[in-house]
Amino acid sequence: MKRLSLLLTGSALSIALAAGSVLAQNAGQPAETKAPNALDQKPAFANQTRAPQPARMPRITHEVVADGLPHLWALEFLPDGRMLVTAKQGAMHIISEEGQAGPKIEGVPKVLSGGQGGLLDVALAPNFATSSMIFFSFSEQRDDGNGTSVASAKLVPDDRGGGRLENLKVIFRQMPSYDGNKHFGSRLVFGPNSELYVTVGERSDPQPRVQAQDIASGLGKVFRIDMNGKALPDNPFVNRQGARPEIWSLGHRNLQSATLDGQGRLWTVEHGPRGGDELNRPEAGKNYGWPEVTYGIDYSGRPIGKGITTMKETEQPVYFWDPVIAPSGMAYYDGDAIPEWKNSFLIGGLVAQGVVVLHMDGDKVAYEERVPLGARIRDVKVGPDGAVYAVTEQRGGGESTIVKLTKS
């Protein structure tokens, strides 16, 4: 392992070493101090945005445990403590406990790598200990365009630190296809009954993004499927004529963060436009508004649609950010190594360049804390040791590192 004491630019990292927790100098003040993009928009309830910082925050040590890695997108811990990672350009690797990447895993299908597309998330099957099955999402080139697809395969490691995928099967395809290179999503989360939640984007452009409101379309949705890719019989639209039966919720923009809470419920964070990143707890059949209702503004500076933030038929976000954090990767902290974070959500920030910690009070945000890392954070996981692991990336590609966060 490598301890670094430099500002992270690529693979160097700023480290703060101290003991215990500290009294926050700005307790009660929000972590975000920049002016919002949408100056005239107001939250619908207290602490829906710019929640205060907690009175005490742990001092965190940042330690690079693996570097010189390809441009990574996702990380998943294997039962033996090693890490399985996906590289955006289309490779999987197993990272040893010493931080060394093994050879490329054989049998990974060809992915469409370009723009925001590539090899995306990876998740272990709930019965991985006996089945060795993994599930992963990727951007797939198709005859009529491209889209996000989900595959399953058996992971067979070898004695060289690599391995191969066997019995590969594409189990689900987001439809319709679209010839674009943005907003593929996607995160994969298994629920408590082995249901698989698949989050995707609405492909960004004005023409397809309106389909986020259309239950006949798979754009801008959360899906809920079984391990064979089929809609579950209690999905909300399974008996609705013309609807895609796999849909769980609709009206989403670009979902790149998802996890379960301590009750086994799905939570997500999606990218907003200029402002309007949203924390939601997607529920069956509910509409989360995009693009008809949103916080934030268009990249052009103009309102999105009619510029409204509330509508009777749509759900309010539990929390939103303006300016954006640009979320990617999310975990629920239920470990003991950092007790101040118990029952909090940890969200990787691409623009925030660190980990955003949301302390919850029931289903509302009580406090927001930020752990600056000086790098774009693509994924966040809680390790078997209770430490937090963050995957860094560089805009436009370049190398990634895996950073371990512990209380010092």
N, C-alpha and C positions, 0 to 999 in steps of 0.2 A: 504494500500500500504506500501511497505517496501523500505526504502532507505538504501543502503549498501555502505560501504566504504572500502571494502576488494577486493583483487584480485580474480576474478571469477575463482574458481576451482570447478566445479559442479554448485553450486548455489550462490557463493559469487562473487562480482563484483567490479572492479576498477572504481572509479568515479573521474572525474575531474570537479570541480565546479569553474566557473568563469563567467564573464559577457560578453555579446556581442560577437563580432567576433575578431579574432586576426590576426595580420600580420604574415604570415607563415615564420618561420625562414629559411625554405628551399624552398621558392617560386622559381619556375622555375626549380627545381630539381625533378626527379621522386620520387614517394613514394616507389617504389621497388628499393632496393639497392643491392640485392643479385645477383650473377652472373647467367646468363641464363644457362640452361641445354644444349641448342644447341648453342654453341659459334659461329658457322660459319653462322648461319641464320640471314638474314637481313630483316627488314620490307620493305614492298613494297612502302610505302609512309610515310610522316611525321606524327608523333603522332599515328601511328598504334599500337605502344606499348610504354610503359614507358613515357606516356604523363606527362608534368610537373604538379606539384601541383599548385593550384590557389594561388594568392597573399594574399588573405584573406580567412580564414576559420572560421566557427562559432565554439564557444565553446559549447560542447554538454554535457548535464547532462544525465546520465544513471540511470534509476530507475527500479528496479524489481517490476513488478505489479502482477506477479503470479509465484509461485515456487512450488517445490514438485510435479511436473507434471510427468506423464509417458513420455517415449521417444517420443517426438512429431515429426511430419513431416511437417505439414502445418497448417496455420491459416487463417481464413476468418472472417471479421466483419459482424455481423448481423445488420439489420437496427436499432435495439434498442440499439446498442452500445456494446452488449455482443459479445464474440468471440466463433466461432465454430472451434474446432481443431481436427486434426486426430493424433492418436497415431500409431506408426509404427507397433506395434504388432497386431493391428486390432480393436481398439476402437475409438469412437468419443465422445467428451465431449463438453458441453457448459460451457464457463468460464464466471462467473458473473462479473459485473462491479467492484466488490470488490476483484476480483482475485481468487475466489473459483471455483474449478472444480465440476460440477454437476455429478450425476451418469452416468454410461455408457449409451449411446443412444442405445436402443434396435433395432434389425433388421439389424445390419451391417452384411454383408455376411462374410463368412470365407475367410481370406486372407492367402497367402503364405508368412509368415514372417520368413526371414532368409537371411543372406548375405545383399544385398542391397534392398531386396524385403520387401513388407509389405503394409499397408494402406498408400497411398501416398497423392496426392493433393485433395483439395476440392474447389469448386466454387459454388456460388449462381447463379441460373438461372437469366437472365436479368429481368424476370417478377416475381422474388421471392416474391415481396410485395403482389401479388395476388395469386400466385401458390404455394408458400412455397417449390418449387422444388430446390434440390441441385444436383450437379454432382460431382462424385469423382472417382479417379483412384486407382487401386490396383494391386498387383501381384496375379495372379490367377493360381492355380494348375489345370492342364488339363490332359486328358488321355495320350497325346503325349508330355508332357513337361509342360511348364508354359509360361506366358507372361503378358504384361500389358493390363488391361481391364478397361473400363469406365462404370460406372453405374449411373443411375438417380433414385431419390426417393423423396418422399414428407417428409419434416422434420416437425414432430408434437411435439413441446415442451410440457412438463407437468409442473405442479406447484411445483415440487421438484427440478427443475433445470436440469432435464434430458429430456427424450422424446423418440420418436421412429421414425423409418423410415417406411413409407408405400408405397405401389405400386412400390417396388424395381424392377428395370429392368436393366440388363446388355445390354447396347446399342451398345457397340463397343469392339472388341477384336483385339489387335495387332497380326498379323499372319505373318509368321508361329510361332508356339510354339517352345521353345527350353529348354532343360533340363540344366539350369544354374541358378546362383543366383546373377548375376551382370547386371548393365546397363538396368534397367527397365524404366528410366526417372523418373518422368514425371510431367509435369505441364499442367493445364487446363486454358485456357484464352478465354473468350467470346469476340468476335469482336463487332463492332458497329451495325451490322445487325443481332445479335444473332447467328452468326456462331461460332462454338466451335473449337478452335485450341487445338490439343492434341499433346504433344511432348513426344517422347519415345527415348530409347537407342537402340544400335545395338548388345547388349548382350555380348560385350567385347571380347570374345574369337576369335582367328584368323579365325576359320572356319565360324562362322556366321557373323562376322563384315563386311566381303566383300559385304554382301547383302545390306549394306547402299547405294551402287551404283546401286542396282537392283530395278526397279520400279514394278517388280512383287512381291516384298517382302515388308513387313511392318517394317523391322528393320532399325533403323537409319533414321527416317523420322519425319517430321511435318505433321500431318493430319488436314484436315478441313472438319468438318461434321456439320449436323444440330442436333437439340436437340433430334432427334430420332436415331442418329447414322449413318445416311445415307450421302453419298457423295453429296456435293453441285454440281449443274449442271454446274457451271462455273469453277470447279476445273481443273487444267492444264492437267491431264491425264485421264479425265473421258471418253474420246472417244478413248483412246489408247488401242489396243487389248493386252490383257495379263497384263495390268497395274492394280494396285490397285487404284480404282477411288478416294479413300479418301485422297491420297497423295497430299500435298501442295508443299513440298520441300524435297530434299534428300541430302545424303552425310553428315549426322550428326553422331556424336559419342554418347554422353550421355547428353541429354537435360534436365536439372533440374531447369532452370531459364527461365521465360518468362513473358512478360507483354506487354500492349499496351502503345504507346506514346500518346502525346496530340493530334495527328491527327488520332488516332484510328488504327495505324499500329502496327503489331506484331514485337517485338524484342525478341531475345533469347540470352542466354549465355550457352555454352555447355562445359563439361569437356573435356580437352585435355589429352594426355598421360603425360609424364614428360615434362611439358611445353605445350603450345598450347591451353589453354582455349580460347574460341572465343566468342566475341560479334558479332552477325549477325542481319540483318533485313531480315528474310526469305521472298523471293518473289516467286510468282507462277512458279513452274516448274524448279526453279534454283537448281544447284548442288553445295553444299558447301564443296565437296572434299574428306571427310573422306571415307576410309583410304588411298586413293591414294595421297592426297595432304594435308599436315598439317604442322604447326609449332610444335616444340618440338621433342622429341625422345621417343623411346620405354622405358618401365621400365627396360629392360635389359641393356640399354645404347646404343643400336644399333639404326640405322635409322628406321623410319616407312616406309615400302615399299622401294621406290627408294630414300627416303629422300628429296623429292622436296617440295617446298612451293608455287609454282605457276604452273598453267596449264590453257591453253586457255579456256577449257571447264568448268572451275570451278570458283566460286566466291571467292574473297579475303575477309577475315573477316574485319569488320569495325575496330576491335581492338583485340589484343591478349595479353596474359600474359605468360611469361616464367621467373621465376618459376610460378607455378599455384597459383591461389587463391582458387581453388576448389569451383566453384559457386553452390549455392543452394538457390533459392528464389530470387525474383526480384520485384521491384516496380518502378513506374514512379512518381516522386514527383511533384505534381502540387498544393501543399498547400501553405499557407502563413506563417505558424508558424516558418519555417526556410527559410527565403527568399533567403539565399545564395545557397540553393539547388534547387531553382525553375527550373523546366524543366530538372532535372538531373535524371539519373538512379541510383537506390540503389540496390546493389547486396550483398547478404549474402555470406561470405567466410568461408568455412569449414577449409581450411588450413590457410587462411589469419586471421582467428579468429576475425572477425569484419565485419563492413559494408564498402563496397567499393562504393565510389560516383564518377560517371562519369558525368562530366559537358560537355554538348554537344554544338557544333557549327554547326547547321544544322544536317547533318547525320554523322558528324565526331566527334571524342572525342577531346575536347580542353584541359581538365584538368582531372587528377585523384587524388582523395582525399581518405584517409583511416581513419576510426573511429575504433580504436582498442577496443575490448570488452573482450579480454582474454578468449574467448570461441568459439567453432564451431557454426556458424550461419546457421540454416537450412531453415528459411523462413524470409521474410521481407515484411511488409505491412504498408501502410499509413493509420492511423486511421481517423475517422470522425472529430477528434479534430486537425488534421494537424500534430500530432506527428508521429514518426516512431516507429514501433513495430517490434522487432526482436525475433525470437525463437531460443533458444540455445539448443545444444545437447552435449552429451558426446560420444566420440568414443566407439563403442561397446555396447551402450545402456545407462542405467542409467537415471537419472531424467533430465527433461528440465525445463527451465524458460522462461518467456516472459518478455522482457526488453523494456521499453519505453524510446525513445531518444527525448529530447527536447533541444531547444536552451536556454542556461542559461544566 
